[in-house]
Amino acid sequence: MLNIGDIAPPFTLFDQMGKSRSLSKWKGQWVLLYFYPRDNTPGCTIEACAFRDAYTQYERAGVVVVGMSGDSTRSHEKFSDKHALPFPIVSDEDRSVMKEYGAIGKKTMMGRTFLGIKRMSYLIDPMGRIAKIYDTVRPALHADEVLRDIAERI
């Protein structure tokens, strides 16, 4: 389990354009790393579009937005194109990075319990340390919630 102040686990994964993305590349910048269960599902689409709609505010604040799920880069490409997402969405198909971040856990749907991807986010400071953990995310409100927190920190 990661805690505030911990060094964010490093990763290098491919995004929806097939470009290699490494957390270390964004050192010196604030990073909002958000995990979501699946492309093109209602909650995930609402959340991604909320980040898209607030993206200029994130840019002005100097914050990099990065989405991550277990979907393929091809799936991410279709999702990104369909919703005109201006930020990278990286693919963690083997879920190894998501496990390091604690984004894999027990979920219940229709009375069935299974391991799945949790909807959660990390705000990572310019030194690569975790500044805030969002373990309960409301898709429509999350982008604004993070912007408020950033405004208090920057």
MODELLER restraints for C-alpha pairs under 7 A, 6 or more apart:
rsr = mdl.restraints
at = mdl.atoms
rsr.add(forms.Gaussian(group=physical.xy_distance, feature=features.Distance(at['CA:1:A'], at['CA:102:A']), mean=6.06, stdev=0.5))
rsr.add(forms.Gaussian(group=physical.xy_distance, feature=features.Distance(at['CA:2:A'], at['CA:101:A']), mean=6.62, stdev=0.5))
rsr.add(forms.Gaussian(group=physical.xy_distance, feature=features.Distance(at['CA:4:A'], at['CA:130:A']), mean=5.03, stdev=0.5))
rsr.add(forms.Gaussian(group=physical.xy_distance, feature=features.Distance(at['CA:4:A'], at['CA:131:A']), mean=5.47, stdev=0.5))
rsr.add(forms.Gaussian(group=physical.xy_distance, feature=features.Distance(at['CA:4:A'], at['CA:132:A']), mean=5.96, stdev=0.5))
rsr.add(forms.Gaussian(group=physical.xy_distance, feature=features.Distance(at['CA:4:A'], at['CA:133:A']), mean=7.00, stdev=0.5))
rsr.add(forms.Gaussian(group=physical.xy_distance, feature=features.Distance(at['CA:5:A'], at['CA:129:A']), mean=5.39, stdev=0.5))
rsr.add(forms.Gaussian(group=physical.xy_distance, feature=features.Distance(at['CA:5:A'], at['CA:130:A']), mean=5.18, stdev=0.5))
rsr.add(forms.Gaussian(group=physical.xy_distance, feature=features.Distance(at['CA:5:A'], at['CA:131:A']), mean=6.21, stdev=0.5))
rsr.add(forms.Gaussian(group=physical.xy_distance, feature=features.Distance(at['CA:6:A'], at['CA:129:A']), mean=5.41, stdev=0.5))
rsr.add(forms.Gaussian(group=physical.xy_distance, feature=features.Distance(at['CA:6:A'], at['CA:130:A']), mean=5.59, stdev=0.5))
rsr.add(forms.Gaussian(group=physical.xy_distance, feature=features.Distance(at['CA:7:A'], at['CA:128:A']), mean=5.77, stdev=0.5))
rsr.add(forms.Gaussian(group=physical.xy_distance, feature=features.Distance(at['CA:7:A'], at['CA:129:A']), mean=4.33, stdev=0.5))
rsr.add(forms.Gaussian(group=physical.xy_distance, feature=features.Distance(at['CA:7:A'], at['CA:130:A']), mean=6.22, stdev=0.5))
rsr.add(forms.Gaussian(group=physical.xy_distance, feature=features.Distance(at['CA:8:A'], at['CA:128:A']), mean=5.84, stdev=0.5))
rsr.add(forms.Gaussian(group=physical.xy_distance, feature=features.Distance(at['CA:8:A'], at['CA:129:A']), mean=5.45, stdev=0.5))
rsr.add(forms.Gaussian(group=physical.xy_distance, feature=features.Distance(at['CA:8:A'], at['CA:130:A']), mean=5.82, stdev=0.5))
rsr.add(forms.Gaussian(group=physical.xy_distance, feature=features.Distance(at['CA:9:A'], at['CA:100:A']), mean=6.87, stdev=0.5))
rsr.add(forms.Gaussian(group=physical.xy_distance, feature=features.Distance(at['CA:10:A'], at['CA:23:A']), mean=5.76, stdev=0.5))
rsr.add(forms.Gaussian(group=physical.xy_distance, feature=features.Distance(at['CA:10:A'], at['CA:24:A']), mean=6.77, stdev=0.5))
rsr.add(forms.Gaussian(group=physical.xy_distance, feature=features.Distance(at['CA:11:A'], at['CA:22:A']), mean=5.50, stdev=0.5))
rsr.add(forms.Gaussian(group=physical.xy_distance, feature=features.Distance(at['CA:11:A'], at['CA:23:A']), mean=5.75, stdev=0.5))
rsr.add(forms.Gaussian(group=physical.xy_distance, feature=features.Distance(at['CA:11:A'], at['CA:97:A']), mean=6.76, stdev=0.5))
rsr.add(forms.Gaussian(group=physical.xy_distance, feature=features.Distance(at['CA:12:A'], at['CA:20:A']), mean=6.49, stdev=0.5))
rsr.add(forms.Gaussian(group=physical.xy_distance, feature=features.Distance(at['CA:12:A'], at['CA:21:A']), mean=5.36, stdev=0.5))
rsr.add(forms.Gaussian(group=physical.xy_distance, feature=features.Distance(at['CA:12:A'], at['CA:22:A']), mean=4.17, stdev=0.5))
rsr.add(forms.Gaussian(group=physical.xy_distance, feature=features.Distance(at['CA:12:A'], at['CA:23:A']), mean=6.76, stdev=0.5))
rsr.add(forms.Gaussian(group=physical.xy_distance, feature=features.Distance(at['CA:13:A'], at['CA:20:A']), mean=5.58, stdev=0.5))
rsr.add(forms.Gaussian(group=physical.xy_distance, feature=features.Distance(at['CA:13:A'], at['CA:21:A']), mean=5.40, stdev=0.5))
rsr.add(forms.Gaussian(group=physical.xy_distance, feature=features.Distance(at['CA:13:A'], at['CA:22:A']), mean=6.60, stdev=0.5))
rsr.add(forms.Gaussian(group=physical.xy_distance, feature=features.Distance(at['CA:13:A'], at['CA:90:A']), mean=5.93, stdev=0.5))
rsr.add(forms.Gaussian(group=physical.xy_distance, feature=features.Distance(at['CA:13:A'], at['CA:91:A']), mean=6.28, stdev=0.5))
rsr.add(forms.Gaussian(group=physical.xy_distance, feature=features.Distance(at['CA:13:A'], at['CA:92:A']), mean=6.81, stdev=0.5))
rsr.add(forms.Gaussian(group=physical.xy_distance, feature=features.Distance(at['CA:14:A'], at['CA:20:A']), mean=4.46, stdev=0.5))
rsr.add(forms.Gaussian(group=physical.xy_distance, feature=features.Distance(at['CA:14:A'], at['CA:21:A']), mean=5.84, stdev=0.5))
rsr.add(forms.Gaussian(group=physical.xy_distance, feature=features.Distance(at['CA:14:A'], at['CA:73:A']), mean=6.92, stdev=0.5))
rsr.add(forms.Gaussian(group=physical.xy_distance, feature=features.Distance(at['CA:14:A'], at['CA:90:A']), mean=5.39, stdev=0.5))
rsr.add(forms.Gaussian(group=physical.xy_distance, feature=features.Distance(at['CA:14:A'], at['CA:91:A']), mean=5.91, stdev=0.5))
rsr.add(forms.Gaussian(group=physical.xy_distance, feature=features.Distance(at['CA:15:A'], at['CA:21:A']), mean=6.69, stdev=0.5))
rsr.add(forms.Gaussian(group=physical.xy_distance, feature=features.Distance(at['CA:15:A'], at['CA:73:A']), mean=6.04, stdev=0.5))
rsr.add(forms.Gaussian(group=physical.xy_distance, feature=features.Distance(at['CA:15:A'], at['CA:88:A']), mean=5.76, stdev=0.5))
rsr.add(forms.Gaussian(group=physical.xy_distance, feature=features.Distance(at['CA:15:A'], at['CA:89:A']), mean=5.17, stdev=0.5))
rsr.add(forms.Gaussian(group=physical.xy_distance, feature=features.Distance(at['CA:15:A'], at['CA:90:A']), mean=4.05, stdev=0.5))
rsr.add(forms.Gaussian(group=physical.xy_distance, feature=features.Distance(at['CA:15:A'], at['CA:91:A']), mean=6.09, stdev=0.5))
rsr.add(forms.Gaussian(group=physical.xy_distance, feature=features.Distance(at['CA:16:A'], at['CA:73:A']), mean=4.78, stdev=0.5))
rsr.add(forms.Gaussian(group=physical.xy_distance, feature=features.Distance(at['CA:16:A'], at['CA:74:A']), mean=6.50, stdev=0.5))
rsr.add(forms.Gaussian(group=physical.xy_distance, feature=features.Distance(at['CA:16:A'], at['CA:76:A']), mean=4.92, stdev=0.5))
rsr.add(forms.Gaussian(group=physical.xy_distance, feature=features.Distance(at['CA:16:A'], at['CA:77:A']), mean=4.37, stdev=0.5))
rsr.add(forms.Gaussian(group=physical.xy_distance, feature=features.Distance(at['CA:16:A'], at['CA:88:A']), mean=6.76, stdev=0.5))
rsr.add(forms.Gaussian(group=physical.xy_distance, feature=features.Distance(at['CA:16:A'], at['CA:89:A']), mean=5.89, stdev=0.5))
rsr.add(forms.Gaussian(group=physical.xy_distance, feature=features.Distance(at['CA:16:A'], at['CA:90:A']), mean=6.51, stdev=0.5))
rsr.add(forms.Gaussian(group=physical.xy_distance, feature=features.Distance(at['CA:17:A'], at['CA:77:A']), mean=6.42, stdev=0.5))
rsr.add(forms.Gaussian(group=physical.xy_distance, feature=features.Distance(at['CA:18:A'], at['CA:73:A']), mean=6.73, stdev=0.5))
rsr.add(forms.Gaussian(group=physical.xy_distance, feature=features.Distance(at['CA:27:A'], at['CA:126:A']), mean=5.58, stdev=0.5))
rsr.add(forms.Gaussian(group=physical.xy_distance, feature=features.Distance(at['CA:27:A'], at['CA:127:A']), mean=6.26, stdev=0.5))
rsr.add(forms.Gaussian(group=physical.xy_distance, feature=features.Distance(at['CA:27:A'], at['CA:128:A']), mean=6.13, stdev=0.5))
rsr.add(forms.Gaussian(group=physical.xy_distance, feature=features.Distance(at['CA:28:A'], at['CA:126:A']), mean=4.03, stdev=0.5))
rsr.add(forms.Gaussian(group=physical.xy_distance, feature=features.Distance(at['CA:28:A'], at['CA:127:A']), mean=6.00, stdev=0.5))
rsr.add(forms.Gaussian(group=physical.xy_distance, feature=features.Distance(at['CA:29:A'], at['CA:62:A']), mean=6.66, stdev=0.5))
rsr.add(forms.Gaussian(group=physical.xy_distance, feature=features.Distance(at['CA:29:A'], at['CA:63:A']), mean=6.39, stdev=0.5))
rsr.add(forms.Gaussian(group=physical.xy_distance, feature=features.Distance(at['CA:29:A'], at['CA:125:A']), mean=6.72, stdev=0.5))
rsr.add(forms.Gaussian(group=physical.xy_distance, feature=features.Distance(at['CA:29:A'], at['CA:126:A']), mean=4.35, stdev=0.5))
rsr.add(forms.Gaussian(group=physical.xy_distance, feature=features.Distance(at['CA:30:A'], at['CA:62:A']), mean=6.68, stdev=0.5))
rsr.add(forms.Gaussian(group=physical.xy_distance, feature=features.Distance(at['CA:30:A'], at['CA:63:A']), mean=4.76, stdev=0.5))
rsr.add(forms.Gaussian(group=physical.xy_distance, feature=features.Distance(at['CA:30:A'], at['CA:64:A']), mean=6.24, stdev=0.5))
rsr.add(forms.Gaussian(group=physical.xy_distance, feature=features.Distance(at['CA:30:A'], at['CA:124:A']), mean=5.70, stdev=0.5))
rsr.add(forms.Gaussian(group=physical.xy_distance, feature=features.Distance(at['CA:30:A'], at['CA:125:A']), mean=4.77, stdev=0.5))
rsr.add(forms.Gaussian(group=physical.xy_distance, feature=features.Distance(at['CA:30:A'], at['CA:126:A']), mean=5.01, stdev=0.5))
rsr.add(forms.Gaussian(group=physical.xy_distance, feature=features.Distance(at['CA:31:A'], at['CA:63:A']), mean=5.45, stdev=0.5))
rsr.add(forms.Gaussian(group=physical.xy_distance, feature=features.Distance(at['CA:31:A'], at['CA:64:A']), mean=4.68, stdev=0.5))
rsr.add(forms.Gaussian(group=physical.xy_distance, feature=features.Distance(at['CA:31:A'], at['CA:65:A']), mean=5.97, stdev=0.5))
rsr.add(forms.Gaussian(group=physical.xy_distance, feature=features.Distance(at['CA:31:A'], at['CA:123:A']), mean=5.84, stdev=0.5))
rsr.add(forms.Gaussian(group=physical.xy_distance, feature=features.Distance(at['CA:31:A'], at['CA:124:A']), mean=5.02, stdev=0.5))
rsr.add(forms.Gaussian(group=physical.xy_distance, feature=features.Distance(at['CA:31:A'], at['CA:125:A']), mean=6.63, stdev=0.5))
rsr.add(forms.Gaussian(group=physical.xy_distance, feature=features.Distance(at['CA:32:A'], at['CA:63:A']), mean=6.92, stdev=0.5))
rsr.add(forms.Gaussian(group=physical.xy_distance, feature=features.Distance(at['CA:32:A'], at['CA:64:A']), mean=6.13, stdev=0.5))
rsr.add(forms.Gaussian(group=physical.xy_distance, feature=features.Distance(at['CA:32:A'], at['CA:65:A']), mean=4.91, stdev=0.5))
rsr.add(forms.Gaussian(group=physical.xy_distance, feature=features.Distance(at['CA:32:A'], at['CA:66:A']), mean=6.17, stdev=0.5))
rsr.add(forms.Gaussian(group=physical.xy_distance, feature=features.Distance(at['CA:32:A'], at['CA:121:A']), mean=6.93, stdev=0.5))
rsr.add(forms.Gaussian(group=physical.xy_distance, feature=features.Distance(at['CA:32:A'], at['CA:122:A']), mean=5.83, stdev=0.5))
rsr.add(forms.Gaussian(group=physical.xy_distance, feature=features.Distance(at['CA:32:A'], at['CA:123:A']), mean=4.63, stdev=0.5))
rsr.add(forms.Gaussian(group=physical.xy_distance, feature=features.Distance(at['CA:32:A'], at['CA:124:A']), mean=6.27, stdev=0.5))
rsr.add(forms.Gaussian(group=physical.xy_distance, feature=features.Distance(at['CA:33:A'], at['CA:65:A']), mean=6.25, stdev=0.5))
rsr.add(forms.Gaussian(group=physical.xy_distance, feature=features.Distance(at['CA:33:A'], at['CA:66:A']), mean=4.93, stdev=0.5))
rsr.add(forms.Gaussian(group=physical.xy_distance, feature=features.Distance(at['CA:33:A'], at['CA:67:A']), mean=5.93, stdev=0.5))
rsr.add(forms.Gaussian(group=physical.xy_distance, feature=features.Distance(at['CA:33:A'], at['CA:121:A']), mean=5.54, stdev=0.5))
rsr.add(forms.Gaussian(group=physical.xy_distance, feature=features.Distance(at['CA:33:A'], at['CA:122:A']), mean=5.24, stdev=0.5))
rsr.add(forms.Gaussian(group=physical.xy_distance, feature=features.Distance(at['CA:33:A'], at['CA:123:A']), mean=6.44, stdev=0.5))
rsr.add(forms.Gaussian(group=physical.xy_distance, feature=features.Distance(at['CA:34:A'], at['CA:66:A']), mean=6.27, stdev=0.5))
rsr.add(forms.Gaussian(group=physical.xy_distance, feature=features.Distance(at['CA:34:A'], at['CA:67:A']), mean=4.91, stdev=0.5))
rsr.add(forms.Gaussian(group=physical.xy_distance, feature=features.Distance(at['CA:34:A'], at['CA:68:A']), mean=6.17, stdev=0.5))
rsr.add(forms.Gaussian(group=physical.xy_distance, feature=features.Distance(at['CA:34:A'], at['CA:120:A']), mean=5.98, stdev=0.5))
rsr.add(forms.Gaussian(group=physical.xy_distance, feature=features.Distance(at['CA:34:A'], at['CA:121:A']), mean=4.12, stdev=0.5))
rsr.add(forms.Gaussian(group=physical.xy_distance, feature=features.Distance(at['CA:34:A'], at['CA:122:A']), mean=6.39, stdev=0.5))
rsr.add(forms.Gaussian(group=physical.xy_distance, feature=features.Distance(at['CA:35:A'], at['CA:67:A']), mean=5.92, stdev=0.5))
rsr.add(forms.Gaussian(group=physical.xy_distance, feature=features.Distance(at['CA:35:A'], at['CA:68:A']), mean=4.88, stdev=0.5))
rsr.add(forms.Gaussian(group=physical.xy_distance, feature=features.Distance(at['CA:35:A'], at['CA:69:A']), mean=5.86, stdev=0.5))
rsr.add(forms.Gaussian(group=physical.xy_distance, feature=features.Distance(at['CA:35:A'], at['CA:103:A']), mean=6.87, stdev=0.5))
rsr.add(forms.Gaussian(group=physical.xy_distance, feature=features.Distance(at['CA:35:A'], at['CA:118:A']), mean=6.85, stdev=0.5))
rsr.add(forms.Gaussian(group=physical.xy_distance, feature=features.Distance(at['CA:35:A'], at['CA:119:A']), mean=5.45, stdev=0.5))
rsr.add(forms.Gaussian(group=physical.xy_distance, feature=features.Distance(at['CA:35:A'], at['CA:120:A']), mean=5.38, stdev=0.5))
rsr.add(forms.Gaussian(group=physical.xy_distance, feature=features.Distance(at['CA:35:A'], at['CA:121:A']), mean=5.89, stdev=0.5))
rsr.add(forms.Gaussian(group=physical.xy_distance, feature=features.Distance(at['CA:36:A'], at['CA:44:A']), mean=6.17, stdev=0.5))
rsr.add(forms.Gaussian(group=physical.xy_distance, feature=features.Distance(at['CA:36:A'], at['CA:68:A']), mean=6.39, stdev=0.5))
rsr.add(forms.Gaussian(group=physical.xy_distance, feature=features.Distance(at['CA:36:A'], at['CA:69:A']), mean=5.48, stdev=0.5))
rsr.add(forms.Gaussian(group=physical.xy_distance, feature=features.Distance(at['CA:36:A'], at['CA:117:A']), mean=6.50, stdev=0.5))
rsr.add(forms.Gaussian(group=physical.xy_distance, feature=features.Distance(at['CA:36:A'], at['CA:118:A']), mean=6.41, stdev=0.5))
rsr.add(forms.Gaussian(group=physical.xy_distance, feature=features.Distance(at['CA:36:A'], at['CA:119:A']), mean=4.72, stdev=0.5))
rsr.add(forms.Gaussian(group=physical.xy_distance, feature=features.Distance(at['CA:36:A'], at['CA:120:A']), mean=6.98, stdev=0.5))
rsr.add(forms.Gaussian(group=physical.xy_distance, feature=features.Distance(at['CA:37:A'], at['CA:69:A']), mean=5.95, stdev=0.5))
rsr.add(forms.Gaussian(group=physical.xy_distance, feature=features.Distance(at['CA:37:A'], at['CA:117:A']), mean=4.90, stdev=0.5))
rsr.add(forms.Gaussian(group=physical.xy_distance, feature=features.Distance(at['CA:37:A'], at['CA:118:A']), mean=6.38, stdev=0.5))
rsr.add(forms.Gaussian(group=physical.xy_distance, feature=features.Distance(at['CA:37:A'], at['CA:119:A']), mean=6.43, stdev=0.5))
rsr.add(forms.Gaussian(group=physical.xy_distance, feature=features.Distance(at['CA:38:A'], at['CA:44:A']), mean=6.49, stdev=0.5))
rsr.add(forms.Gaussian(group=physical.xy_distance, feature=features.Distance(at['CA:38:A'], at['CA:69:A']), mean=6.40, stdev=0.5))
rsr.add(forms.Gaussian(group=physical.xy_distance, feature=features.Distance(at['CA:38:A'], at['CA:71:A']), mean=6.52, stdev=0.5))
rsr.add(forms.Gaussian(group=physical.xy_distance, feature=features.Distance(at['CA:39:A'], at['CA:71:A']), mean=6.93, stdev=0.5))
rsr.add(forms.Gaussian(group=physical.xy_distance, feature=features.Distance(at['CA:39:A'], at['CA:75:A']), mean=6.96, stdev=0.5))
rsr.add(forms.Gaussian(group=physical.xy_distance, feature=features.Distance(at['CA:39:A'], at['CA:76:A']), mean=6.74, stdev=0.5))
rsr.add(forms.Gaussian(group=physical.xy_distance, feature=features.Distance(at['CA:39:A'], at['CA:79:A']), mean=6.09, stdev=0.5))
rsr.add(forms.Gaussian(group=physical.xy_distance, feature=features.Distance(at['CA:40:A'], at['CA:79:A']), mean=6.27, stdev=0.5))
rsr.add(forms.Gaussian(group=physical.xy_distance, feature=features.Distance(at['CA:43:A'], at['CA:139:A']), mean=5.92, stdev=0.5))
rsr.add(forms.Gaussian(group=physical.xy_distance, feature=features.Distance(at['CA:46:A'], at['CA:139:A']), mean=5.92, stdev=0.5))
rsr.add(forms.Gaussian(group=physical.xy_distance, feature=features.Distance(at['CA:46:A'], at['CA:140:A']), mean=5.83, stdev=0.5))
rsr.add(forms.Gaussian(group=physical.xy_distance, feature=features.Distance(at['CA:47:A'], at['CA:139:A']), mean=4.31, stdev=0.5))
rsr.add(forms.Gaussian(group=physical.xy_distance, feature=features.Distance(at['CA:47:A'], at['CA:140:A']), mean=5.64, stdev=0.5))
rsr.add(forms.Gaussian(group=physical.xy_distance, feature=features.Distance(at['CA:49:A'], at['CA:83:A']), mean=6.89, stdev=0.5))
rsr.add(forms.Gaussian(group=physical.xy_distance, feature=features.Distance(at['CA:50:A'], at['CA:140:A']), mean=6.29, stdev=0.5))
rsr.add(forms.Gaussian(group=physical.xy_distance, feature=features.Distance(at['CA:50:A'], at['CA:143:A']), mean=5.91, stdev=0.5))
rsr.add(forms.Gaussian(group=physical.xy_distance, feature=features.Distance(at['CA:51:A'], at['CA:143:A']), mean=5.34, stdev=0.5))
rsr.add(forms.Gaussian(group=physical.xy_distance, feature=features.Distance(at['CA:52:A'], at['CA:85:A']), mean=5.62, stdev=0.5))
rsr.add(forms.Gaussian(group=physical.xy_distance, feature=features.Distance(at['CA:52:A'], at['CA:86:A']), mean=6.44, stdev=0.5))
rsr.add(forms.Gaussian(group=physical.xy_distance, feature=features.Distance(at['CA:54:A'], at['CA:143:A']), mean=6.85, stdev=0.5))
rsr.add(forms.Gaussian(group=physical.xy_distance, feature=features.Distance(at['CA:65:A'], at['CA:87:A']), mean=6.06, stdev=0.5))
rsr.add(forms.Gaussian(group=physical.xy_distance, feature=features.Distance(at['CA:66:A'], at['CA:87:A']), mean=6.28, stdev=0.5))
rsr.add(forms.Gaussian(group=physical.xy_distance, feature=features.Distance(at['CA:66:A'], at['CA:88:A']), mean=5.30, stdev=0.5))
rsr.add(forms.Gaussian(group=physical.xy_distance, feature=features.Distance(at['CA:66:A'], at['CA:89:A']), mean=5.73, stdev=0.5))
rsr.add(forms.Gaussian(group=physical.xy_distance, feature=features.Distance(at['CA:67:A'], at['CA:88:A']), mean=6.40, stdev=0.5))
rsr.add(forms.Gaussian(group=physical.xy_distance, feature=features.Distance(at['CA:67:A'], at['CA:89:A']), mean=4.39, stdev=0.5))
rsr.add(forms.Gaussian(group=physical.xy_distance, feature=features.Distance(at['CA:67:A'], at['CA:90:A']), mean=6.18, stdev=0.5))
rsr.add(forms.Gaussian(group=physical.xy_distance, feature=features.Distance(at['CA:68:A'], at['CA:89:A']), mean=5.48, stdev=0.5))
rsr.add(forms.Gaussian(group=physical.xy_distance, feature=features.Distance(at['CA:68:A'], at['CA:90:A']), mean=4.93, stdev=0.5))
rsr.add(forms.Gaussian(group=physical.xy_distance, feature=features.Distance(at['CA:68:A'], at['CA:91:A']), mean=5.99, stdev=0.5))
rsr.add(forms.Gaussian(group=physical.xy_distance, feature=features.Distance(at['CA:68:A'], at['CA:92:A']), mean=6.86, stdev=0.5))
rsr.add(forms.Gaussian(group=physical.xy_distance, feature=features.Distance(at['CA:69:A'], at['CA:90:A']), mean=6.91, stdev=0.5))
rsr.add(forms.Gaussian(group=physical.xy_distance, feature=features.Distance(at['CA:69:A'], at['CA:91:A']), mean=5.75, stdev=0.5))
rsr.add(forms.Gaussian(group=physical.xy_distance, feature=features.Distance(at['CA:69:A'], at['CA:92:A']), mean=5.95, stdev=0.5))
rsr.add(forms.Gaussian(group=physical.xy_distance, feature=features.Distance(at['CA:70:A'], at['CA:91:A']), mean=5.64, stdev=0.5))
rsr.add(forms.Gaussian(group=physical.xy_distance, feature=features.Distance(at['CA:70:A'], at['CA:92:A']), mean=4.73, stdev=0.5))
rsr.add(forms.Gaussian(group=physical.xy_distance, feature=features.Distance(at['CA:70:A'], at['CA:93:A']), mean=4.32, stdev=0.5))
rsr.add(forms.Gaussian(group=physical.xy_distance, feature=features.Distance(at['CA:70:A'], at['CA:95:A']), mean=6.08, stdev=0.5))
rsr.add(forms.Gaussian(group=physical.xy_distance, feature=features.Distance(at['CA:71:A'], at['CA:91:A']), mean=5.88, stdev=0.5))
rsr.add(forms.Gaussian(group=physical.xy_distance, feature=features.Distance(at['CA:71:A'], at['CA:93:A']), mean=5.99, stdev=0.5))
rsr.add(forms.Gaussian(group=physical.xy_distance, feature=features.Distance(at['CA:72:A'], at['CA:91:A']), mean=5.67, stdev=0.5))
rsr.add(forms.Gaussian(group=physical.xy_distance, feature=features.Distance(at['CA:72:A'], at['CA:93:A']), mean=6.35, stdev=0.5))
rsr.add(forms.Gaussian(group=physical.xy_distance, feature=features.Distance(at['CA:73:A'], at['CA:91:A']), mean=5.67, stdev=0.5))
rsr.add(forms.Gaussian(group=physical.xy_distance, feature=features.Distance(at['CA:76:A'], at['CA:89:A']), mean=6.53, stdev=0.5))
rsr.add(forms.Gaussian(group=physical.xy_distance, feature=features.Distance(at['CA:98:A'], at['CA:104:A']), mean=6.13, stdev=0.5))
rsr.add(forms.Gaussian(group=physical.xy_distance, feature=features.Distance(at['CA:103:A'], at['CA:117:A']), mean=5.66, stdev=0.5))
rsr.add(forms.Gaussian(group=physical.xy_distance, feature=features.Distance(at['CA:103:A'], at['CA:118:A']), mean=5.06, stdev=0.5))
rsr.add(forms.Gaussian(group=physical.xy_distance, feature=features.Distance(at['CA:103:A'], at['CA:120:A']), mean=6.79, stdev=0.5))
rsr.add(forms.Gaussian(group=physical.xy_distance, feature=features.Distance(at['CA:104:A'], at['CA:115:A']), mean=6.60, stdev=0.5))
rsr.add(forms.Gaussian(group=physical.xy_distance, feature=features.Distance(at['CA:104:A'], at['CA:116:A']), mean=5.49, stdev=0.5))
rsr.add(forms.Gaussian(group=physical.xy_distance, feature=features.Distance(at['CA:104:A'], at['CA:117:A']), mean=4.68, stdev=0.5))
rsr.add(forms.Gaussian(group=physical.xy_distance, feature=features.Distance(at['CA:104:A'], at['CA:118:A']), mean=5.80, stdev=0.5))
rsr.add(forms.Gaussian(group=physical.xy_distance, feature=features.Distance(at['CA:105:A'], at['CA:115:A']), mean=5.18, stdev=0.5))
rsr.add(forms.Gaussian(group=physical.xy_distance, feature=features.Distance(at['CA:105:A'], at['CA:116:A']), mean=5.62, stdev=0.5))
rsr.add(forms.Gaussian(group=physical.xy_distance, feature=features.Distance(at['CA:105:A'], at['CA:117:A']), mean=6.49, stdev=0.5))
rsr.add(forms.Gaussian(group=physical.xy_distance, feature=features.Distance(at['CA:105:A'], at['CA:118:A']), mean=6.48, stdev=0.5))
rsr.add(forms.Gaussian(group=physical.xy_distance, feature=features.Distance(at['CA:106:A'], at['CA:113:A']), mean=6.55, stdev=0.5))
rsr.add(forms.Gaussian(group=physical.xy_distance, feature=features.Distance(at['CA:106:A'], at['CA:114:A']), mean=5.53, stdev=0.5))
rsr.add(forms.Gaussian(group=physical.xy_distance, feature=features.Distance(at['CA:106:A'], at['CA:115:A']), mean=4.58, stdev=0.5))
rsr.add(forms.Gaussian(group=physical.xy_distance, feature=features.Distance(at['CA:106:A'], at['CA:116:A']), mean=6.25, stdev=0.5))
rsr.add(forms.Gaussian(group=physical.xy_distance, feature=features.Distance(at['CA:107:A'], at['CA:113:A']), mean=5.57, stdev=0.5))
rsr.add(forms.Gaussian(group=physical.xy_distance, feature=features.Distance(at['CA:107:A'], at['CA:114:A']), mean=5.45, stdev=0.5))
rsr.add(forms.Gaussian(group=physical.xy_distance, feature=features.Distance(at['CA:107:A'], at['CA:115:A']), mean=5.95, stdev=0.5))
rsr.add(forms.Gaussian(group=physical.xy_distance, feature=features.Distance(at['CA:107:A'], at['CA:116:A']), mean=6.06, stdev=0.5))
rsr.add(forms.Gaussian(group=physical.xy_distance, feature=features.Distance(at['CA:108:A'], at['CA:114:A']), mean=6.39, stdev=0.5))
rsr.add(forms.Gaussian(group=physical.xy_distance, feature=features.Distance(at['CA:119:A'], at['CA:137:A']), mean=6.30, stdev=0.5))
rsr.add(forms.Gaussian(group=physical.xy_distance, feature=features.Distance(at['CA:120:A'], at['CA:134:A']), mean=5.49, stdev=0.5))
rsr.add(forms.Gaussian(group=physical.xy_distance, feature=features.Distance(at['CA:120:A'], at['CA:135:A']), mean=4.82, stdev=0.5))
rsr.add(forms.Gaussian(group=physical.xy_distance, feature=features.Distance(at['CA:120:A'], at['CA:136:A']), mean=6.28, stdev=0.5))
rsr.add(forms.Gaussian(group=physical.xy_distance, feature=features.Distance(at['CA:120:A'], at['CA:137:A']), mean=5.92, stdev=0.5))
rsr.add(forms.Gaussian(group=physical.xy_distance, feature=features.Distance(at['CA:121:A'], at['CA:133:A']), mean=6.08, stdev=0.5))
rsr.add(forms.Gaussian(group=physical.xy_distance, feature=features.Distance(at['CA:121:A'], at['CA:134:A']), mean=4.99, stdev=0.5))
rsr.add(forms.Gaussian(group=physical.xy_distance, feature=features.Distance(at['CA:121:A'], at['CA:135:A']), mean=6.66, stdev=0.5))
rsr.add(forms.Gaussian(group=physical.xy_distance, feature=features.Distance(at['CA:122:A'], at['CA:130:A']), mean=6.62, stdev=0.5))
rsr.add(forms.Gaussian(group=physical.xy_distance, feature=features.Distance(at['CA:122:A'], at['CA:132:A']), mean=5.83, stdev=0.5))
rsr.add(forms.Gaussian(group=physical.xy_distance, feature=features.Distance(at['CA:122:A'], at['CA:133:A']), mean=4.78, stdev=0.5))
rsr.add(forms.Gaussian(group=physical.xy_distance, feature=features.Distance(at['CA:122:A'], at['CA:134:A']), mean=6.14, stdev=0.5))
rsr.add(forms.Gaussian(group=physical.xy_distance, feature=features.Distance(at['CA:123:A'], at['CA:130:A']), mean=6.01, stdev=0.5))
rsr.add(forms.Gaussian(group=physical.xy_distance, feature=features.Distance(at['CA:123:A'], at['CA:131:A']), mean=5.47, stdev=0.5))
rsr.add(forms.Gaussian(group=physical.xy_distance, feature=features.Distance(at['CA:123:A'], at['CA:132:A']), mean=5.06, stdev=0.5))
rsr.add(forms.Gaussian(group=physical.xy_distance, feature=features.Distance(at['CA:123:A'], at['CA:133:A']), mean=6.51, stdev=0.5))
rsr.add(forms.Gaussian(group=physical.xy_distance, feature=features.Distance(at['CA:124:A'], at['CA:130:A']), mean=4.51, stdev=0.5))
rsr.add(forms.Gaussian(group=physical.xy_distance, feature=features.Distance(at['CA:124:A'], at['CA:131:A']), mean=5.38, stdev=0.5))
rsr.add(forms.Gaussian(group=physical.xy_distance, feature=features.Distance(at['CA:125:A'], at['CA:131:A']), mean=5.77, stdev=0.5))
